[in-house]
Amino acid sequence: MRIIIQKIKFITLLFLFSLATEVSAQQVLTLSEAVEIARRQSVDAAVALNELKTSYWEYRTYRADLLPEVNFTSTLPDYRRSYNLYQNDDGTYKFVRTNSLRATGDISIDQNIWLTGGKLSLNTSAQLIDPLNNTGAKRYYMSVPVGITYSQPIFSINNMKWKRRIEPIRYKEAKAAYLENVEIITLRTITYYFQLLLAKENLHIAEQNKKNADRIYEIAQARRKMGQISENELLQLELSALKAASNLTKEQSALNGAMFRLRSFLGLSETDTIDPVIPEMIQYPVISYHEVLEKAQQNNPLAQNIRRRQLEADYEVAKAKGAQREVDLFASIGYTGQDQAFRTAYQNLMDYQVVQVGVKIPILDWGKRKGRVKVAESNRDVIVSRLKQEQMDFNQDIFLLVEQYNNQTEQLRIARETDVIAQKRYNTSVESFMIGKINTLDLNDAQLSKDNARAKYVSEMHLYWYYLYQLRSLTLHDFGKGMDMDAEFERLIME
């Protein structure tokens, strides 16, 4: 039996030595530092930033649709060698061989008119026709120095007007979602950090328990020789020493696993070793439900999401109603000229006007268009009902979270006092056992209470920070500084 105990001691000493060497190479990392690293270089941070960039360029694309657009269209060259049907003066037909070279070019400035949904274009163009197969025929130029074209749907939906209402809200939602995602990254960092911190504390507890178990077993052997304890109690203490050695190995594995998760989330190297420390507690004032709800309704992306989805539902109804009948107006005016020389083709100009009104009114469609309107209206009613339910659930979650946060301060205070008392009780129990005043059951109970109290304290601290940052993620408001959260979005996007 003594040989077994000596081997256990030797293995434990080697284990503790390697652990001490490892700890000496560890880098202390505070909670705030871990949060900063996660926000800067974690995979989740990169995903959140890329989602923001996507929304930004979608918004920029919408803004570009409101600005004039310059386009150049050209066909260089357009060579044709074929047979075309030709009607003679007497009414007969024949096929005529053609061999021509053409070239066209057009420059236009197009502007969407968001107020009416129409489109205004200012254009200039030139065209060359060279009949290659006709001896003596000369090339001709046709020019349109200036032309103005306007197209306007009469009853159809004004897409640009709806976009002016929806797209800014969508971009605000994206910016709020980015800030929320940053806070969610903080929440995950807090979770992984406290998992590592709890594993570290459990390992420290396991080391102390192993040390005390070996010490108590040595004393128990001496007391057994003097007949002060029974053989059963001695064997029980021996099992406690073996259990403490096994638990030490298990807690070391748990620490390595927790460190790997945090290290992977932060994007650190596998050679980096993290030494977490218990963060300093910041006492925040009691937060009221109405204050949190007001900030959440102002800043949370859900508020923008609800507005956007309501507008999109109305937009679908408007599109279905606009498709019931279609009337389009097209008008074009300008000047044109033609000649055998390019320069003179821009002289002796003649004006031209084109006005077209296209009408498409369904006479009999068996209620198809009316059915589409009813479907869109029904979908809108469903969305409105869902949005109301989501808002109610959101308010309820906020209420519960505020209650949990405000109660957590007291829970943390109680856990801290319990931890101190349990540690004192254990120290007293060890001394009492050594002088024979208590038995092994009382000692094991004191040790278990000490371990549970320490784990409870770390867990309650984790919940305190988690509830606080969950409130921040819902409200996008820093209750410590008393101000809403913001970011330099332009700088982030251009990085």
C-alpha positions in Angstrom: 0.0 0.0 0.0 2.8 2.4 0.8 4.5 1.7 -2.6 1.2 2.7 -4.3 1.0 5.9 -2.2 4.6 6.8 -3.1 4.0 6.2 -6.8 0.9 8.4 -6.6 3.0 11.2 -4.9 5.7 10.9 -7.5 3.3 11.2 -10.4 1.5 14.1 -8.7 4.7 16.0 -8.1 5.7 15.5 -11.8 2.3 16.7 -12.8 2.4 19.8 -10.6 5.9 20.6 -11.8 4.8 20.5 -15.4 1.8 22.5 -14.6 3.9 25.1 -12.8 6.2 25.4 -15.7 3.2 25.8 -18.0 1.6 28.4 -15.9 4.8 30.5 -15.8 4.6 30.8 -19.6 1.0 31.8 -19.6 -0.1 35.3 -20.6 -2.6 37.1 -18.4 -5.7 38.1 -20.3 -8.4 40.2 -18.8 -12.0 40.1 -19.8 -11.9 43.5 -21.4 -8.8 42.5 -23.4 -10.5 39.3 -24.6 -13.6 41.3 -25.7 -11.4 43.7 -27.6 -9.5 40.9 -29.4 -12.8 39.1 -30.3 -14.3 42.3 -31.7 -11.2 42.9 -33.8 -10.1 39.5 -35.2 -12.6 36.8 -34.5 -14.4 35.0 -37.4 -17.8 36.3 -36.1 -16.5 39.9 -36.2 -15.4 39.4 -39.9 -18.8 38.0 -40.8 -20.6 40.9 -39.1 -18.4 43.4 -40.9 -18.9 41.7 -44.3 -22.7 41.7 -43.7 -22.5 45.5 -43.0 -20.4 46.1 -46.2 -23.0 44.2 -48.2 -25.8 46.3 -46.9 -23.8 49.4 -47.4 -23.1 48.7 -51.1 -26.8 47.7 -51.6 -27.7 51.1 -50.2 -25.1 52.9 -52.4 -26.6 51.1 -55.4 -30.1 52.4 -54.5 -28.7 55.9 -54.1 -27.0 55.7 -57.5 -30.4 54.9 -59.0 -31.5 58.4 -58.0 -28.5 60.1 -59.8 -28.1 60.7 -63.5 -26.5 57.9 -65.4 -24.4 58.4 -68.5 -24.4 55.5 -71.1 -22.6 54.9 -74.3 -24.0 52.4 -76.8 -22.3 51.5 -80.0 -22.2 48.9 -82.8 -18.8 48.9 -84.5 -19.0 47.5 -87.1 -22.4 46.1 -88.3 -21.5 44.3 -91.6 -24.4 42.6 -93.5 -24.2 40.5 -96.6 -27.6 38.9 -97.3 -30.8 38.8 -99.3 -33.8 41.0 -98.4 -37.3 40.9 -99.7 -38.1 43.9 -102.0 -41.5 44.9 -103.5 -41.5 46.4 -107.1 -43.7 49.2 -108.3 -46.0 46.7 -110.0 -46.6 44.9 -106.8 -44.4 41.9 -107.4 -41.7 40.8 -105.0 -38.1 39.9 -105.5 -35.1 39.2 -103.3 -32.3 41.8 -103.5 -28.8 41.1 -102.5 -27.4 43.6 -100.0 -23.8 44.2 -98.9 -23.5 47.0 -96.5 -21.4 48.3 -93.6 -23.1 50.2 -90.8 -21.9 51.8 -87.6 -23.9 53.4 -84.8 -23.1 55.3 -81.7 -25.3 56.8 -79.0 -24.6 58.7 -75.8 -27.4 59.2 -73.3 -27.9 60.8 -69.9 -30.7 59.0 -68.1 -32.4 60.2 -65.0 -35.0 58.4 -62.9 -37.8 60.7 -61.6 -38.6 59.2 -58.2 -41.6 61.6 -57.7 -43.5 60.2 -60.7 -41.7 56.9 -61.4 -40.9 58.0 -64.9 -37.5 58.2 -66.7 -36.1 61.2 -68.6 -33.3 60.7 -71.1 -31.1 63.3 -73.0 -29.3 61.6 -75.9 -27.2 62.3 -79.0 -26.4 59.7 -81.7 -24.9 59.2 -85.1 -25.3 56.5 -87.8 -23.2 55.5 -90.8 -24.5 53.4 -93.8 -22.1 52.4 -96.6 -23.7 50.3 -99.4 -20.7 48.3 -100.5 -22.3 46.4 -103.4 -23.8 49.4 -105.2 -21.4 50.9 -107.7 -21.6 54.7 -107.5 -23.6 54.7 -104.3 -22.3 56.8 -101.6 -22.2 56.4 -97.9 -24.7 58.3 -95.8 -24.6 59.8 -92.3 -27.6 60.4 -90.1 -27.3 62.4 -86.9 -29.4 63.2 -83.9 -27.6 66.1 -82.3 -30.0 66.3 -79.4 -33.1 64.4 -78.4 -35.2 64.2 -75.3 -37.2 61.1 -74.3 -39.6 60.7 -71.4 -41.4 57.5 -70.4 -44.0 57.3 -67.7 -46.2 54.5 -66.4 -49.7 56.0 -65.6 -51.3 53.5 -63.2 -48.4 51.2 -62.4 -46.6 51.3 -59.1 -43.9 53.9 -58.5 -41.0 51.6 -57.6 -38.5 54.4 -57.0 -40.9 56.1 -54.5 -41.3 52.9 -52.5 -37.5 52.3 -52.6 -37.0 55.8 -51.1 -39.2 54.7 -48.2 -37.8 51.2 -47.7 -34.1 51.3 -48.5 -33.0 53.9 -45.9 -34.8 51.9 -43.2 -33.1 48.7 -44.5 -29.7 50.4 -44.1 -30.5 51.7 -40.6 -31.5 48.1 -39.7 -28.2 46.9 -41.1 -26.2 49.3 -39.0 -28.2 48.5 -35.9 -27.7 44.8 -36.6 -23.9 45.3 -36.9 -23.8 46.9 -33.4 -26.0 44.1 -32.1 -23.7 41.5 -33.6 -20.7 43.1 -32.0 -22.5 42.8 -28.6 -23.4 39.2 -29.4 -19.7 38.6 -30.0 -19.0 40.1 -26.6 -21.6 37.7 -25.1 -19.9 34.7 -26.6 -16.5 36.0 -25.4 -17.9 36.4 -21.9 -19.2 32.8 -22.0 -16.0 31.3 -23.2 -13.9 33.4 -20.8 -15.8 32.4 -17.7 -15.8 28.8 -18.8 -12.0 29.0 -18.8 -12.0 30.9 -15.6 -14.2 28.3 -13.9 -12.0 25.6 -15.2 -9.0 27.4 -13.8 -10.7 27.7 -10.4 -11.7 24.1 -10.5 -8.1 23.1 -11.3 -6.9 25.2 -8.4 -9.4 23.6 -6.1 -8.4 20.2 -7.3 -4.7 20.9 -6.6 -5.5 22.1 -3.1 -7.8 19.2 -2.5 -5.1 16.8 -3.7 -2.5 18.4 -1.4 -4.8 18.3 1.6 -6.0 14.8 0.9 -2.3 13.5 0.8 -1.6 15.5 4.0 -4.6 14.2 5.8 -3.9 10.6 4.7 -0.4 10.8 6.1 -1.7 12.1 9.4 -4.4 9.4 9.4 -1.8 6.7 9.0 0.0 8.0 12.1 -3.3 8.2 14.1 -4.2 4.6 13.0 -1.0 3.4 14.4 -2.0 5.0 17.7 -5.4 3.5 17.5 -7.2 6.8 17.3 -9.2 6.0 14.1 -10.5 2.8 12.6 -9.2 0.9 9.6 -12.4 1.8 7.7 -11.7 5.5 8.2 -8.1 5.1 7.0 -9.3 3.3 3.9 -11.8 6.0 3.2 -9.2 8.6 3.4 -7.0 6.6 1.1 -9.8 6.5 -1.4 -10.2 10.2 -1.0 -6.5 10.7 -1.9 -6.9 8.6 -5.0 -10.1 10.4 -6.0 -8.4 13.7 -5.6 -5.5 12.6 -7.9 -8.0 11.4 -10.5 -10.0 14.6 -10.3 -6.9 16.7 -10.7 -6.2 15.0 -14.1 -9.9 15.5 -15.1 -9.8 19.2 -14.3 -6.6 19.7 -16.3 -8.3 18.2 -19.3 -11.3 20.5 -18.8 -9.0 23.5 -18.6 -7.3 22.5 -21.8 -10.7 22.2 -23.6 -12.0 25.5 -22.3 -8.7 27.2 -23.3 -8.9 25.7 -26.8 -12.5 27.0 -27.3 -11.6 30.6 -26.2 -8.4 30.6 -28.1 -10.1 29.4 -31.3 -12.9 31.9 -30.9 -10.4 34.8 -30.5 -8.4 33.7 -33.4 -5.2 33.1 -31.4 -2.4 30.6 -32.2 -2.5 27.2 -30.6 0.8 28.0 -28.9 -0.8 30.9 -27.0 -1.7 30.0 -23.4 -4.3 32.2 -21.7 -4.4 32.9 -18.0 -7.8 34.5 -17.1 -8.4 36.6 -14.1 -11.5 37.4 -12.1 -12.7 40.7 -13.5 -13.3 43.7 -11.2 -16.9 44.2 -10.5 -18.5 47.4 -11.7 -21.6 48.3 -9.7 -24.3 49.6 -12.1 -27.4 51.2 -10.9 -30.8 49.4 -10.9 -32.2 49.6 -14.4 -35.9 50.0 -15.0 -38.0 48.1 -17.5 -39.5 51.2 -19.1 -36.0 52.7 -19.6 -34.7 49.5 -21.3 -37.9 49.2 -23.4 -37.6 52.8 -24.6 -34.0 52.4 -25.6 -34.7 49.0 -27.3 -37.6 50.5 -29.3 -35.3 53.3 -30.4 -32.1 51.4 -31.2 -32.8 47.7 -31.6 -32.8 46.4 -35.2 -36.1 44.8 -34.5 -37.8 48.2 -34.6 -36.4 48.9 -38.0 -37.1 45.4 -39.1 -40.8 45.8 -38.2 -41.1 49.1 -40.1 -39.4 47.6 -43.1 -41.5 44.5 -43.3 -44.7 46.5 -42.9 -43.6 48.7 -45.8 -42.7 45.7 -47.9 -46.1 44.1 -47.3 -47.8 47.4 -48.3 -45.5 47.5 -51.4 -46.6 44.0 -52.5 -50.3 45.0 -52.2 -49.6 48.2 -54.2 -47.8 46.1 -56.9 -50.7 43.7 -57.2 -53.2 46.6 -57.5 -51.0 48.4 -60.1 -50.8 45.3 -62.2 -54.6 45.3 -62.7 -54.3 47.8 -65.6 -51.3 49.2 -67.4 -51.1 52.5 -69.3 -47.6 53.8 -70.4 -46.8 57.1 -71.9 -43.7 57.5 -74.2 -42.7 60.9 -75.7 -39.7 61.8 -77.7 -38.6 65.1 -79.4 -35.5 66.3 -81.0 -33.6 67.1 -84.2 -32.2 65.0 -86.9 -30.1 65.4 -90.0 -28.6 63.4 -92.9 -26.1 63.9 -95.6 -23.2 62.2 -97.4 -20.7 63.9 -95.3 -20.4 63.6 -91.5 -20.1 67.4 -90.9 -23.0 68.4 -93.1 -25.2 65.7 -91.5 -25.3 68.1 -88.5 -26.7 70.9 -90.7 -30.1 71.6 -92.1 -31.6 69.8 -89.1 -35.3 68.7 -89.0 -37.3 68.3 -85.9 -39.1 65.1 -85.0 -41.7 64.2 -82.4 -42.9 60.8 -81.2 -45.8 60.3 -78.8 -47.0 56.9 -77.8 -49.6 55.8 -75.3 -49.7 52.1 -74.6 -52.8 50.6 -73.0 -53.3 47.2 -71.5 -56.6 46.7 -69.8 -57.8 43.2 -68.9 -61.4 42.5 -70.1 -61.7 38.9 -69.0 -59.0 37.3 -66.8 -61.3 35.1 -64.6 -60.4 37.1 -61.5 -56.7 36.4 -61.7 -55.5 39.9 -61.0 -58.1 40.4 -58.3 -57.0 37.2 -56.7 -53.4 38.4 -56.7 -54.5 41.6 -54.8 -56.4 39.5 -52.3 -53.4 37.2 -51.8 -51.1 40.2 -51.2 -53.6 41.7 -48.7 -53.9 38.4 -46.9 -50.1 38.1 -46.7 -50.0 41.6 -45.3 -52.5 40.8 -42.6 -50.5 37.7 -41.7 -47.3 39.8 -41.5 -48.9 42.4 -39.4 -50.2 39.8 -36.9 -46.8 38.2 -36.7 -45.1 41.5 -36.1 -47.5 42.2 -33.2 -46.6 38.8 -31.7 -42.9 39.4 -32.2 -43.2 42.8 -30.5 -45.0 41.3 -27.6 -42.5 38.5 -27.2 -39.7 41.0 -27.4 -41.2 43.2 -24.7 -41.7 40.1 -22.5 -38.0 39.0 -23.0 -36.9 42.4 -22.0 -39.0 42.4 -18.9 -37.6 39.0 -17.8 -34.1 40.1 -18.6 -34.4 43.3 -16.6 -35.7 41.3 -13.6 -32.8 38.8 -13.9 -30.2 41.5 -14.1 -31.5 43.5 -11.1 -31.8 40.3 -9.0 -28.3 39.1 -10.1 -26.5 41.8 -8.1 -27.9 40.4 -4.9 -27.3 36.8 -6.0 -23.6 37.7 -6.7 -23.3 39.4 -3.3 -24.7 36.3 -1.5 -22.4 34.0 -3.6 -19.4 36.0 -2.6 -20.1 35.8 1.1 -20.9 32.1 0.8 -17.6 31.5 -0.9 -15.7 33.3 1.9 -17.6 31.5 4.7 -17.3 28.1 3.0 -13.5 28.5 2.7 -13.2 29.5 6.4 -15.3 26.5 7.4 -13.2 24.1 5.4 -9.9 25.5 6.9 -11.4 25.1 10.3 -12.6 21.6 9.5 -9.1 20.5 8.4 -7.6 21.7 11.6 -10.4 20.1 13.7 -9.9 16.7 11.9 -6.2 16.8 12.5 -6.8 17.0 16.3 -9.6 14.4 16.1 -12.6 16.6 16.8 -14.6 15.7 13.6 -14.8 12.6 11.4 -14.2 12.2 7.7 -17.8 12.7 6.8 -17.8 16.2 8.3 -14.5 16.9 6.5 -15.8 15.7 3.2 -19.0 17.8 3.6 -16.9 20.9 4.3 -14.8 20.3 1.3 -17.8 19.8 -1.0 -19.4 22.9 0.3 -16.2 24.9 -0.3 -15.9 23.6 -3.9 -19.5 24.2 -4.7 -19.4 27.7 -3.2 -16.4 28.7 -5.3 -18.0 27.4 -8.5 -21.2 29.1 -7.6 -19.5 32.4 -7.1 -17.8 32.3 -10.5 -21.0 31.2 -12.2 -23.0 34.0 -10.6 -20.4 36.5 -11.8 -20.7 35.1 -15.3 -24.4 35.6 -15.2 -24.0 39.2 -14.0 -21.8 40.1 -16.9 -23.9 38.1 -19.3 -27.2 39.8 -18.3 -25.5 43.2 -18.5 -24.2 42.7 -22.0 -27.4 41.1 -23.1 -29.2 44.3 -22.1 -26.6 46.2 -24.1 -27.2 44.0 -27.1 -30.9 44.6 -27.0 -30.8 48.3 -26.4 -27.5 49.3 -28.1 -27.0 51.5 -25.0 -24.1 51.7 -22.7 -25.7 52.1 -19.2 -22.3 52.7 -17.6 -21.6 55.8 -19.8 -25.3 56.7 -20.2 -25.1 57.0 -24.0 -26.1 55.0 -27.1 -23.6 52.9 -28.9 -22.3 54.0 -32.3 -19.5 53.2 -34.7 -17.5 54.9 -37.5 -19.4 52.9 -40.2 -17.7 54.7 -43.1 -14.2 53.9 -41.8 -15.2 50.3 -41.1 -16.5 49.8 -44.6 -13.6 51.3 -46.3 -11.0 49.3 -44.3 
